């Protein structure tokens, strides 16, 4: 998966369902913060300059022009990245997300701040 997609998934599962949240998503892997604004169904990733919108459970990334299937529960999530053709899954722990990217075969951690 591309980093832009992992960041978008992290924001989508951490953001509120309504209203707008201005925040940064910190990538432990890249030691980098990325600014986001919006809610879990419609948000902007300022680093990639792209809007991401949820349609019937799928996220559509307007910067990369493809869908990401995403199912989220209270503490877990899973999905499929149609761009890289790989599955992912993860856990939500408060303000932190741990995502396992099956395409990369490893974990990625993100925190909202």
Phi and psi restraints in degrees (range 20) as a CNS / XPLOR table:
assign (resid 1 and name C) (resid 2 and name N)
       (resid 2 and name CA) (resid 2 and name C) 1.0 -79.2 20.0 2
assign (resid 2 and name N) (resid 2 and name CA)
       (resid 2 and name C) (resid 3 and name N) 1.0 153.1 20.0 2
assign (resid 2 and name C) (resid 3 and name N)
       (resid 3 and name CA) (resid 3 and name C) 1.0 -58.4 20.0 2
assign (resid 3 and name N) (resid 3 and name CA)
       (resid 3 and name C) (resid 4 and name N) 1.0 -37.1 20.0 2
assign (resid 3 and name C) (resid 4 and name N)
       (resid 4 and name CA) (resid 4 and name C) 1.0 -59.6 20.0 2
assign (resid 4 and name N) (resid 4 and name CA)
       (resid 4 and name C) (resid 5 and name N) 1.0 -36.7 20.0 2
assign (resid 4 and name C) (resid 5 and name N)
       (resid 5 and name CA) (resid 5 and name C) 1.0 -73.6 20.0 2
assign (resid 5 and name N) (resid 5 and name CA)
       (resid 5 and name C) (resid 6 and name N) 1.0 -43.9 20.0 2
assign (resid 5 and name C) (resid 6 and name N)
       (resid 6 and name CA) (resid 6 and name C) 1.0 -60.0 20.0 2
assign (resid 6 and name N) (resid 6 and name CA)
       (resid 6 and name C) (resid 7 and name N) 1.0 -43.3 20.0 2
assign (resid 6 and name C) (resid 7 and name N)
       (resid 7 and name CA) (resid 7 and name C) 1.0 -61.6 20.0 2
assign (resid 7 and name N) (resid 7 and name CA)
       (resid 7 and name C) (resid 8 and name N) 1.0 -43.2 20.0 2
assign (resid 7 and name C) (resid 8 and name N)
       (resid 8 and name CA) (resid 8 and name C) 1.0 -63.3 20.0 2
assign (resid 8 and name N) (resid 8 and name CA)
       (resid 8 and name C) (resid 9 and name N) 1.0 -41.5 20.0 2
assign (resid 8 and name C) (resid 9 and name N)
       (resid 9 and name CA) (resid 9 and name C) 1.0 -63.5 20.0 2
assign (resid 9 and name N) (resid 9 and name CA)
       (resid 9 and name C) (resid 10 and name N) 1.0 -43.9 20.0 2
assign (resid 9 and name C) (resid 10 and name N)
       (resid 10 and name CA) (resid 10 and name C) 1.0 -59.7 20.0 2
assign (resid 10 and name N) (resid 10 and name CA)
       (resid 10 and name C) (resid 11 and name N) 1.0 -45.0 20.0 2
assign (resid 10 and name C) (resid 11 and name N)
       (resid 11 and name CA) (resid 11 and name C) 1.0 -66.1 20.0 2
assign (resid 11 and name N) (resid 11 and name CA)
       (resid 11 and name C) (resid 12 and name N) 1.0 -42.6 20.0 2
assign (resid 11 and name C) (resid 12 and name N)
       (resid 12 and name CA) (resid 12 and name C) 1.0 -59.9 20.0 2
assign (resid 12 and name N) (resid 12 and name CA)
       (resid 12 and name C) (resid 13 and name N) 1.0 -36.2 20.0 2
assign (resid 12 and name C) (resid 13 and name N)
       (resid 13 and name CA) (resid 13 and name C) 1.0 -85.7 20.0 2
assign (resid 13 and name N) (resid 13 and name CA)
       (resid 13 and name C) (resid 14 and name N) 1.0 -18.2 20.0 2
assign (resid 13 and name C) (resid 14 and name N)
       (resid 14 and name CA) (resid 14 and name C) 1.0 -98.5 20.0 2
assign (resid 14 and name N) (resid 14 and name CA)
       (resid 14 and name C) (resid 15 and name N) 1.0 -21.3 20.0 2
assign (resid 14 and name C) (resid 15 and name N)
       (resid 15 and name CA) (resid 15 and name C) 1.0 -76.8 20.0 2
assign (resid 15 and name N) (resid 15 and name CA)
       (resid 15 and name C) (resid 16 and name N) 1.0 156.0 20.0 2
assign (resid 15 and name C) (resid 16 and name N)
       (resid 16 and name CA) (resid 16 and name C) 1.0 -69.2 20.0 2
assign (resid 16 and name N) (resid 16 and name CA)
       (resid 16 and name C) (resid 17 and name N) 1.0 153.9 20.0 2
assign (resid 16 and name C) (resid 17 and name N)
       (resid 17 and name CA) (resid 17 and name C) 1.0 -70.5 20.0 2
assign (resid 17 and name N) (resid 17 and name CA)
       (resid 17 and name C) (resid 18 and name N) 1.0 -25.6 20.0 2
assign (resid 17 and name C) (resid 18 and name N)
       (resid 18 and name CA) (resid 18 and name C) 1.0 -134.2 20.0 2
assign (resid 18 and name N) (resid 18 and name CA)
       (resid 18 and name C) (resid 19 and name N) 1.0 168.3 20.0 2
assign (resid 18 and name C) (resid 19 and name N)
       (resid 19 and name CA) (resid 19 and name C) 1.0 76.2 20.0 2
assign (resid 19 and name N) (resid 19 and name CA)
       (resid 19 and name C) (resid 20 and name N) 1.0 -171.7 20.0 2
assign (resid 19 and name C) (resid 20 and name N)
       (resid 20 and name CA) (resid 20 and name C) 1.0 -126.1 20.0 2
assign (resid 20 and name N) (resid 20 and name CA)
       (resid 20 and name C) (resid 21 and name N) 1.0 143.1 20.0 2
assign (resid 20 and name C) (resid 21 and name N)
       (resid 21 and name CA) (resid 21 and name C) 1.0 -125.5 20.0 2
assign (resid 21 and name N) (resid 21 and name CA)
       (resid 21 and name C) (resid 22 and name N) 1.0 125.0 20.0 2
assign (resid 21 and name C) (resid 22 and name N)
       (resid 22 and name CA) (resid 22 and name C) 1.0 -97.1 20.0 2
assign (resid 22 and name N) (resid 22 and name CA)
       (resid 22 and name C) (resid 23 and name N) 1.0 123.4 20.0 2
assign (resid 22 and name C) (resid 23 and name N)
       (resid 23 and name CA) (resid 23 and name C) 1.0 -159.6 20.0 2
assign (resid 23 and name N) (resid 23 and name CA)
       (resid 23 and name C) (resid 24 and name N) 1.0 -179.6 20.0 2
assign (resid 23 and name C) (resid 24 and name N)
       (resid 24 and name CA) (resid 24 and name C) 1.0 -122.0 20.0 2
assign (resid 24 and name N) (resid 24 and name CA)
       (resid 24 and name C) (resid 25 and name N) 1.0 142.3 20.0 2
assign (resid 24 and name C) (resid 25 and name N)
       (resid 25 and name CA) (resid 25 and name C) 1.0 -103.4 20.0 2
assign (resid 25 and name N) (resid 25 and name CA)
       (resid 25 and name C) (resid 26 and name N) 1.0 121.7 20.0 2
assign (resid 25 and name C) (resid 26 and name N)
       (resid 26 and name CA) (resid 26 and name C) 1.0 -95.2 20.0 2
assign (resid 26 and name N) (resid 26 and name CA)
       (resid 26 and name C) (resid 27 and name N) 1.0 125.7 20.0 2
assign (resid 26 and name C) (resid 27 and name N)
       (resid 27 and name CA) (resid 27 and name C) 1.0 -96.7 20.0 2
assign (resid 27 and name N) (resid 27 and name CA)
       (resid 27 and name C) (resid 28 and name N) 1.0 113.9 20.0 2
assign (resid 27 and name C) (resid 28 and name N)
       (resid 28 and name CA) (resid 28 and name C) 1.0 -64.2 20.0 2
assign (resid 28 and name N) (resid 28 and name CA)
       (resid 28 and name C) (resid 29 and name N) 1.0 -36.2 20.0 2
assign (resid 28 and name C) (resid 29 and name N)
       (resid 29 and name CA) (resid 29 and name C) 1.0 -64.9 20.0 2
assign (resid 29 and name N) (resid 29 and name CA)
       (resid 29 and name C) (resid 30 and name N) 1.0 -41.8 20.0 2
assign (resid 29 and name C) (resid 30 and name N)
       (resid 30 and name CA) (resid 30 and name C) 1.0 -97.2 20.0 2
assign (resid 30 and name N) (resid 30 and name CA)
       (resid 30 and name C) (resid 31 and name N) 1.0 -5.6 20.0 2
assign (resid 30 and name C) (resid 31 and name N)
       (resid 31 and name CA) (resid 31 and name C) 1.0 49.2 20.0 2
assign (resid 31 and name N) (resid 31 and name CA)
       (resid 31 and name C) (resid 32 and name N) 1.0 53.4 20.0 2
assign (resid 31 and name C) (resid 32 and name N)
       (resid 32 and name CA) (resid 32 and name C) 1.0 -145.1 20.0 2
assign (resid 32 and name N) (resid 32 and name CA)
       (resid 32 and name C) (resid 33 and name N) 1.0 145.6 20.0 2
assign (resid 32 and name C) (resid 33 and name N)
       (resid 33 and name CA) (resid 33 and name C) 1.0 -105.5 20.0 2
assign (resid 33 and name N) (resid 33 and name CA)
       (resid 33 and name C) (resid 34 and name N) 1.0 139.1 20.0 2
assign (resid 33 and name C) (resid 34 and name N)
       (resid 34 and name CA) (resid 34 and name C) 1.0 -125.8 20.0 2
assign (resid 34 and name N) (resid 34 and name CA)
       (resid 34 and name C) (resid 35 and name N) 1.0 131.7 20.0 2
assign (resid 34 and name C) (resid 35 and name N)
       (resid 35 and name CA) (resid 35 and name C) 1.0 -82.6 20.0 2
assign (resid 35 and name N) (resid 35 and name CA)
       (resid 35 and name C) (resid 36 and name N) 1.0 136.0 20.0 2
assign (resid 35 and name C) (resid 36 and name N)
       (resid 36 and name CA) (resid 36 and name C) 1.0 -131.9 20.0 2
assign (resid 36 and name N) (resid 36 and name CA)
       (resid 36 and name C) (resid 37 and name N) 1.0 155.0 20.0 2
assign (resid 36 and name C) (resid 37 and name N)
       (resid 37 and name CA) (resid 37 and name C) 1.0 -148.5 20.0 2
assign (resid 37 and name N) (resid 37 and name CA)
       (resid 37 and name C) (resid 38 and name N) 1.0 133.5 20.0 2
assign (resid 37 and name C) (resid 38 and name N)
       (resid 38 and name CA) (resid 38 and name C) 1.0 139.1 20.0 2
assign (resid 38 and name N) (resid 38 and name CA)
       (resid 38 and name C) (resid 39 and name N) 1.0 -158.4 20.0 2
assign (resid 38 and name C) (resid 39 and name N)
       (resid 39 and name CA) (resid 39 and name C) 1.0 -126.9 20.0 2
assign (resid 39 and name N) (resid 39 and name CA)
       (resid 39 and name C) (resid 40 and name N) 1.0 -177.5 20.0 2
assign (resid 39 and name C) (resid 40 and name N)
       (resid 40 and name CA) (resid 40 and name C) 1.0 -66.1 20.0 2
assign (resid 40 and name N) (resid 40 and name CA)
       (resid 40 and name C) (resid 41 and name N) 1.0 -13.7 20.0 2
assign (resid 40 and name C) (resid 41 and name N)
       (resid 41 and name CA) (resid 41 and name C) 1.0 -106.6 20.0 2
assign (resid 41 and name N) (resid 41 and name CA)
       (resid 41 and name C) (resid 42 and name N) 1.0 -12.8 20.0 2
assign (resid 41 and name C) (resid 42 and name N)
       (resid 42 and name CA) (resid 42 and name C) 1.0 -161.0 20.0 2
assign (resid 42 and name N) (resid 42 and name CA)
       (resid 42 and name C) (resid 43 and name N) 1.0 109.3 20.0 2
assign (resid 42 and name C) (resid 43 and name N)
       (resid 43 and name CA) (resid 43 and name C) 1.0 -148.0 20.0 2
assign (resid 43 and name N) (resid 43 and name CA)
       (resid 43 and name C) (resid 44 and name N) 1.0 167.0 20.0 2
assign (resid 43 and name C) (resid 44 and name N)
       (resid 44 and name CA) (resid 44 and name C) 1.0 -119.3 20.0 2
assign (resid 44 and name N) (resid 44 and name CA)
       (resid 44 and name C) (resid 45 and name N) 1.0 129.7 20.0 2
assign (resid 44 and name C) (resid 45 and name N)
       (resid 45 and name CA) (resid 45 and name C) 1.0 -98.7 20.0 2
assign (resid 45 and name N) (resid 45 and name CA)
       (resid 45 and name C) (resid 46 and name N) 1.0 105.9 20.0 2
assign (resid 45 and name C) (resid 46 and name N)
       (resid 46 and name CA) (resid 46 and name C) 1.0 -65.5 20.0 2
assign (resid 46 and name N) (resid 46 and name CA)
       (resid 46 and name C) (resid 47 and name N) 1.0 -33.4 20.0 2
assign (resid 46 and name C) (resid 47 and name N)
       (resid 47 and name CA) (resid 47 and name C) 1.0 -64.4 20.0 2
assign (resid 47 and name N) (resid 47 and name CA)
       (resid 47 and name C) (resid 48 and name N) 1.0 -42.7 20.0 2
assign (resid 47 and name C) (resid 48 and name N)
       (resid 48 and name CA) (resid 48 and name C) 1.0 -90.6 20.0 2
assign (resid 48 and name N) (resid 48 and name CA)
       (resid 48 and name C) (resid 49 and name N) 1.0 -7.3 20.0 2
assign (resid 48 and name C) (resid 49 and name N)
       (resid 49 and name CA) (resid 49 and name C) 1.0 64.6 20.0 2
assign (resid 49 and name N) (resid 49 and name CA)
       (resid 49 and name C) (resid 50 and name N) 1.0 31.9 20.0 2
assign (resid 49 and name C) (resid 50 and name N)
       (resid 50 and name CA) (resid 50 and name C) 1.0 -126.9 20.0 2
assign (resid 50 and name N) (resid 50 and name CA)
       (resid 50 and name C) (resid 51 and name N) 1.0 144.2 20.0 2
assign (resid 50 and name C) (resid 51 and name N)
       (resid 51 and name CA) (resid 51 and name C) 1.0 -89.3 20.0 2
assign (resid 51 and name N) (resid 51 and name CA)
       (resid 51 and name C) (resid 52 and name N) 1.0 144.1 20.0 2
assign (resid 51 and name C) (resid 52 and name N)
       (resid 52 and name CA) (resid 52 and name C) 1.0 -127.4 20.0 2
assign (resid 52 and name N) (resid 52 and name CA)
       (resid 52 and name C) (resid 53 and name N) 1.0 128.3 20.0 2
assign (resid 52 and name C) (resid 53 and name N)
       (resid 53 and name CA) (resid 53 and name C) 1.0 -128.9 20.0 2
assign (resid 53 and name N) (resid 53 and name CA)
       (resid 53 and name C) (resid 54 and name N) 1.0 141.1 20.0 2
assign (resid 53 and name C) (resid 54 and name N)
       (resid 54 and name CA) (resid 54 and name C) 1.0 -92.7 20.0 2
assign (resid 54 and name N) (resid 54 and name CA)
       (resid 54 and name C) (resid 55 and name N) 1.0 128.7 20.0 2
assign (resid 54 and name C) (resid 55 and name N)
       (resid 55 and name CA) (resid 55 and name C) 1.0 -124.1 20.0 2
assign (resid 55 and name N) (resid 55 and name CA)
       (resid 55 and name C) (resid 56 and name N) 1.0 111.5 20.0 2
assign (resid 55 and name C) (resid 56 and name N)
       (resid 56 and name CA) (resid 56 and name C) 1.0 49.0 20.0 2
assign (resid 56 and name N) (resid 56 and name CA)
       (resid 56 and name C) (resid 57 and name N) 1.0 45.7 20.0 2
assign (resid 56 and name C) (resid 57 and name N)
       (resid 57 and name CA) (resid 57 and name C) 1.0 91.3 20.0 2
assign (resid 57 and name N) (resid 57 and name CA)
       (resid 57 and name C) (resid 58 and name N) 1.0 -16.7 20.0 2
assign (resid 57 and name C) (resid 58 and name N)
       (resid 58 and name CA) (resid 58 and name C) 1.0 -98.6 20.0 2
assign (resid 58 and name N) (resid 58 and name CA)
       (resid 58 and name C) (resid 59 and name N) 1.0 144.6 20.0 2
assign (resid 58 and name C) (resid 59 and name N)
       (resid 59 and name CA) (resid 59 and name C) 1.0 -93.5 20.0 2
assign (resid 59 and name N) (resid 59 and name CA)
       (resid 59 and name C) (resid 60 and name N) 1.0 138.2 20.0 2
assign (resid 59 and name C) (resid 60 and name N)
       (resid 60 and name CA) (resid 60 and name C) 1.0 -114.5 20.0 2
assign (resid 60 and name N) (resid 60 and name CA)
       (resid 60 and name C) (resid 61 and name N) 1.0 121.2 20.0 2
assign (resid 60 and name C) (resid 61 and name N)
       (resid 61 and name CA) (resid 61 and name C) 1.0 -96.2 20.0 2
assign (resid 61 and name N) (resid 61 and name CA)
       (resid 61 and name C) (resid 62 and name N) 1.0 109.3 20.0 2
assign (resid 61 and name C) (resid 62 and name N)
       (resid 62 and name CA) (resid 62 and name C) 1.0 -73.1 20.0 2
assign (resid 62 and name N) (resid 62 and name CA)
       (resid 62 and name C) (resid 63 and name N) 1.0 -12.8 20.0 2
assign (resid 62 and name C) (resid 63 and name N)
       (resid 63 and name CA) (resid 63 and name C) 1.0 -83.0 20.0 2
assign (resid 63 and name N) (resid 63 and name CA)
       (resid 63 and name C) (resid 64 and name N) 1.0 -34.8 20.0 2
assign (resid 63 and name C) (resid 64 and name N)
       (resid 64 and name CA) (resid 64 and name C) 1.0 -103.1 20.0 2
assign (resid 64 and name N) (resid 64 and name CA)
       (resid 64 and name C) (resid 65 and name N) 1.0 -12.0 20.0 2
assign (resid 64 and name C) (resid 65 and name N)
       (resid 65 and name CA) (resid 65 and name C) 1.0 64.8 20.0 2
assign (resid 65 and name N) (resid 65 and name CA)
       (resid 65 and name C) (resid 66 and name N) 1.0 43.9 20.0 2
assign (resid 65 and name C) (resid 66 and name N)
       (resid 66 and name CA) (resid 66 and name C) 1.0 -154.4 20.0 2
assign (resid 66 and name N) (resid 66 and name CA)
       (resid 66 and name C) (resid 67 and name N) 1.0 169.2 20.0 2
assign (resid 66 and name C) (resid 67 and name N)
       (resid 67 and name CA) (resid 67 and name C) 1.0 -92.4 20.0 2
assign (resid 67 and name N) (resid 67 and name CA)
       (resid 67 and name C) (resid 68 and name N) 1.0 153.2 20.0 2
assign (resid 67 and name C) (resid 68 and name N)
       (resid 68 and name CA) (resid 68 and name C) 1.0 -131.4 20.0 2
assign (resid 68 and name N) (resid 68 and name CA)
       (resid 68 and name C) (resid 69 and name N) 1.0 116.9 20.0 2
assign (resid 68 and name C) (resid 69 and name N)
       (resid 69 and name CA) (resid 69 and name C) 1.0 -74.6 20.0 2
assign (resid 69 and name N) (resid 69 and name CA)
       (resid 69 and name C) (resid 70 and name N) 1.0 136.1 20.0 2
assign (resid 69 and name C) (resid 70 and name N)
       (resid 70 and name CA) (resid 70 and name C) 1.0 -145.1 20.0 2
assign (resid 70 and name N) (resid 70 and name CA)
       (resid 70 and name C) (resid 71 and name N) 1.0 125.9 20.0 2
assign (resid 70 and name C) (resid 71 and name N)
       (resid 71 and name CA) (resid 71 and name C) 1.0 -121.3 20.0 2
assign (resid 71 and name N) (resid 71 and name CA)
       (resid 71 and name C) (resid 72 and name N) 1.0 125.1 20.0 2
assign (resid 71 and name C) (resid 72 and name N)
       (resid 72 and name CA) (resid 72 and name C) 1.0 -127.0 20.0 2
assign (resid 72 and name N) (resid 72 and name CA)
       (resid 72 and name C) (resid 73 and name N) 1.0 141.0 20.0 2
assign (resid 72 and name C) (resid 73 and name N)
       (resid 73 and name CA) (resid 73 and name C) 1.0 -117.1 20.0 2
assign (resid 73 and name N) (resid 73 and name CA)
       (resid 73 and name C) (resid 74 and name N) 1.0 -167.7 20.0 2
assign (resid 73 and name C) (resid 74 and name N)
       (resid 74 and name CA) (resid 74 and name C) 1.0 -60.5 20.0 2
assign (resid 74 and name N) (resid 74 and name CA)
       (resid 74 and name C) (resid 75 and name N) 1.0 -42.5 20.0 2
assign (resid 74 and name C) (resid 75 and name N)
       (resid 75 and name CA) (resid 75 and name C) 1.0 -127.1 20.0 2
assign (resid 75 and name N) (resid 75 and name CA)
       (resid 75 and name C) (resid 76 and name N) 1.0 0.1 20.0 2
assign (resid 75 and name C) (resid 76 and name N)
       (resid 76 and name CA) (resid 76 and name C) 1.0 -136.7 20.0 2
assign (resid 76 and name N) (resid 76 and name CA)
       (resid 76 and name C) (resid 77 and name N) 1.0 162.8 20.0 2
assign (resid 76 and name C) (resid 77 and name N)
       (resid 77 and name CA) (resid 77 and name C) 1.0 -154.2 20.0 2
assign (resid 77 and name N) (resid 77 and name CA)
       (resid 77 and name C) (resid 78 and name N) 1.0 161.0 20.0 2
assign (resid 77 and name C) (resid 78 and name N)
       (resid 78 and name CA) (resid 78 and name C) 1.0 -157.3 20.0 2
assign (resid 78 and name N) (resid 78 and name CA)
       (resid 78 and name C) (resid 79 and name N) 1.0 164.9 20.0 2
assign (resid 78 and name C) (resid 79 and name N)
       (resid 79 and name CA) (resid 79 and name C) 1.0 178.7 20.0 2
assign (resid 79 and name N) (resid 79 and name CA)
       (resid 79 and name C) (resid 80 and name N) 1.0 -170.1 20.0 2
assign (resid 79 and name C) (resid 80 and name N)
       (resid 80 and name CA) (resid 80 and name C) 1.0 -139.6 20.0 2
assign (resid 80 and name N) (resid 80 and name CA)
       (resid 80 and name C) (resid 81 and name N) 1.0 128.0 20.0 2
assign (resid 80 and name C) (resid 81 and name N)
       (resid 81 and name CA) (resid 81 and name C) 1.0 -92.6 20.0 2
assign (resid 81 and name N) (resid 81 and name CA)
       (resid 81 and name C) (resid 82 and name N) 1.0 109.0 20.0 2
assign (resid 81 and name C) (resid 82 and name N)
       (resid 82 and name CA) (resid 82 and name C) 1.0 -70.8 20.0 2
assign (resid 82 and name N) (resid 82 and name CA)
       (resid 82 and name C) (resid 83 and name N) 1.0 -20.4 20.0 2
assign (resid 82 and name C) (resid 83 and name N)
       (resid 83 and name CA) (resid 83 and name C) 1.0 -73.2 20.0 2
assign (resid 83 and name N) (resid 83 and name CA)
       (resid 83 and name C) (resid 84 and name N) 1.0 -48.4 20.0 2
assign (resid 83 and name C) (resid 84 and name N)
       (resid 84 and name CA) (resid 84 and name C) 1.0 -95.4 20.0 2
assign (resid 84 and name N) (resid 84 and name CA)
       (resid 84 and name C) (resid 85 and name N) 1.0 -4.4 20.0 2
assign (resid 84 and name C) (resid 85 and name N)
       (resid 85 and name CA) (resid 85 and name C) 1.0 56.9 20.0 2
assign (resid 85 and name N) (resid 85 and name CA)
       (resid 85 and name C) (resid 86 and name N) 1.0 49.6 20.0 2
assign (resid 85 and name C) (resid 86 and name N)
       (resid 86 and name CA) (resid 86 and name C) 1.0 -141.2 20.0 2
assign (resid 86 and name N) (resid 86 and name CA)
       (resid 86 and name C) (resid 87 and name N) 1.0 154.4 20.0 2
assign (resid 86 and name C) (resid 87 and name N)
       (resid 87 and name CA) (resid 87 and name C) 1.0 -87.2 20.0 2
assign (resid 87 and name N) (resid 87 and name CA)
       (resid 87 and name C) (resid 88 and name N) 1.0 159.4 20.0 2
assign (resid 87 and name C) (resid 88 and name N)
       (resid 88 and name CA) (resid 88 and name C) 1.0 -146.6 20.0 2
assign (resid 88 and name N) (resid 88 and name CA)
       (resid 88 and name C) (resid 89 and name N) 1.0 161.9 20.0 2
assign (resid 88 and name C) (resid 89 and name N)
       (resid 89 and name CA) (resid 89 and name C) 1.0 -155.3 20.0 2
assign (resid 89 and name N) (resid 89 and name CA)
       (resid 89 and name C) (resid 90 and name N) 1.0 164.3 20.0 2
assign (resid 89 and name C) (resid 90 and name N)
       (resid 90 and name CA) (resid 90 and name C) 1.0 -171.8 20.0 2
assign (resid 90 and name N) (resid 90 and name CA)
       (resid 90 and name C) (resid 91 and name N) 1.0 179.5 20.0 2
assign (resid 90 and name C) (resid 91 and name N)
       (resid 91 and name CA) (resid 91 and name C) 1.0 -127.0 20.0 2
assign (resid 91 and name N) (resid 91 and name CA)
       (resid 91 and name C) (resid 92 and name N) 1.0 150.0 20.0 2
assign (resid 91 and name C) (resid 92 and name N)
       (resid 92 and name CA) (resid 92 and name C) 1.0 -111.8 20.0 2
assign (resid 92 and name N) (resid 92 and name CA)
       (resid 92 and name C) (resid 93 and name N) 1.0 123.6 20.0 2
assign (resid 92 and name C) (resid 93 and name N)
       (resid 93 and name CA) (resid 93 and name C) 1.0 -126.0 20.0 2
assign (resid 93 and name N) (resid 93 and name CA)
       (resid 93 and name C) (resid 94 and name N) 1.0 90.8 20.0 2
assign (resid 93 and name C) (resid 94 and name N)
       (resid 94 and name CA) (resid 94 and name C) 1.0 65.0 20.0 2
assign (resid 94 and name N) (resid 94 and name CA)
       (resid 94 and name C) (resid 95 and name N) 1.0 -114.8 20.0 2
assign (resid 94 and name C) (resid 95 and name N)
       (resid 95 and name CA) (resid 95 and name C) 1.0 -96.5 20.0 2
assign (resid 95 and name N) (resid 95 and name CA)
       (resid 95 and name C) (resid 96 and name N) 1.0 11.5 20.0 2
assign (resid 95 and name C) (resid 96 and name N)
       (resid 96 and name CA) (resid 96 and name C) 1.0 -121.2 20.0 2
assign (resid 96 and name N) (resid 96 and name CA)
       (resid 96 and name C) (resid 97 and name N) 1.0 144.6 20.0 2
assign (resid 96 and name C) (resid 97 and name N)
       (resid 97 and name CA) (resid 97 and name C) 1.0 -123.5 20.0 2
assign (resid 97 and name N) (resid 97 and name CA)
       (resid 97 and name C) (resid 98 and name N) 1.0 134.1 20.0 2
assign (resid 97 and name C) (resid 98 and name N)
       (resid 98 and name CA) (resid 98 and name C) 1.0 -115.5 20.0 2
assign (resid 98 and name N) (resid 98 and name CA)
       (resid 98 and name C) (resid 99 and name N) 1.0 116.9 20.0 2
assign (resid 98 and name C) (resid 99 and name N)
       (resid 99 and name CA) (resid 99 and name C) 1.0 -111.6 20.0 2
assign (resid 99 and name N) (resid 99 and name CA)
       (resid 99 and name C) (resid 100 and name N) 1.0 128.7 20.0 2
assign (resid 99 and name C) (resid 100 and name N)
       (resid 100 and name CA) (resid 100 and name C) 1.0 -100.0 20.0 2
assign (resid 100 and name N) (resid 100 and name CA)
       (resid 100 and name C) (resid 101 and name N) 1.0 117.2 20.0 2
assign (resid 100 and name C) (resid 101 and name N)
       (resid 101 and name CA) (resid 101 and name C) 1.0 -94.8 20.0 2
assign (resid 101 and name N) (resid 101 and name CA)
       (resid 101 and name C) (resid 102 and name N) 1.0 109.4 20.0 2
assign (resid 101 and name C) (resid 102 and name N)
       (resid 102 and name CA) (resid 102 and name C) 1.0 -66.8 20.0 2
assign (resid 102 and name N) (resid 102 and name CA)
       (resid 102 and name C) (resid 103 and name N) 1.0 -27.9 20.0 2
assign (resid 102 and name C) (resid 103 and name N)
       (resid 103 and name CA) (resid 103 and name C) 1.0 -67.2 20.0 2
assign (resid 103 and name N) (resid 103 and name CA)
       (resid 103 and name C) (resid 104 and name N) 1.0 -40.8 20.0 2
assign (resid 103 and name C) (resid 104 and name N)
       (resid 104 and name CA) (resid 104 and name C) 1.0 -85.7 20.0 2
assign (resid 104 and name N) (resid 104 and name CA)
       (resid 104 and name C) (resid 105 and name N) 1.0 -23.4 20.0 2
assign (resid 104 and name C) (resid 105 and name N)
       (resid 105 and name CA) (resid 105 and name C) 1.0 72.9 20.0 2
assign (resid 105 and name N) (resid 105 and name CA)
       (resid 105 and name C) (resid 106 and name N) 1.0 31.2 20.0 2
assign (resid 105 and name C) (resid 106 and name N)
       (resid 106 and name CA) (resid 106 and name C) 1.0 -156.2 20.0 2
assign (resid 106 and name N) (resid 106 and name CA)
       (resid 106 and name C) (resid 107 and name N) 1.0 171.2 20.0 2
assign (resid 106 and name C) (resid 107 and name N)
       (resid 107 and name CA) (resid 107 and name C) 1.0 -91.8 20.0 2
assign (resid 107 and name N) (resid 107 and name CA)
       (resid 107 and name C) (resid 108 and name N) 1.0 148.8 20.0 2
assign (resid 107 and name C) (resid 108 and name N)
       (resid 108 and name CA) (resid 108 and name C) 1.0 -132.7 20.0 2
assign (resid 108 and name N) (resid 108 and name CA)
       (resid 108 and name C) (resid 109 and name N) 1.0 135.2 20.0 2
assign (resid 108 and name C) (resid 109 and name N)
       (resid 109 and name CA) (resid 109 and name C) 1.0 -113.5 20.0 2
assign (resid 109 and name N) (resid 109 and name CA)
       (resid 109 and name C) (resid 110 and name N) 1.0 139.5 20.0 2
assign (resid 109 and name C) (resid 110 and name N)
       (resid 110 and name CA) (resid 110 and name C) 1.0 -136.3 20.0 2
assign (resid 110 and name N) (resid 110 and name CA)
       (resid 110 and name C) (resid 111 and name N) 1.0 149.4 20.0 2
assign (resid 110 and name C) (resid 111 and name N)
       (resid 111 and name CA) (resid 111 and name C) 1.0 -136.5 20.0 2
assign (resid 111 and name N) (resid 111 and name CA)
       (resid 111 and name C) (resid 112 and name N) 1.0 140.5 20.0 2
assign (resid 111 and name C) (resid 112 and name N)
       (resid 112 and name CA) (resid 112 and name C) 1.0 -91.2 20.0 2
assign (resid 112 and name N) (resid 112 and name CA)
       (resid 112 and name C) (resid 113 and name N) 1.0 138.5 20.0 2
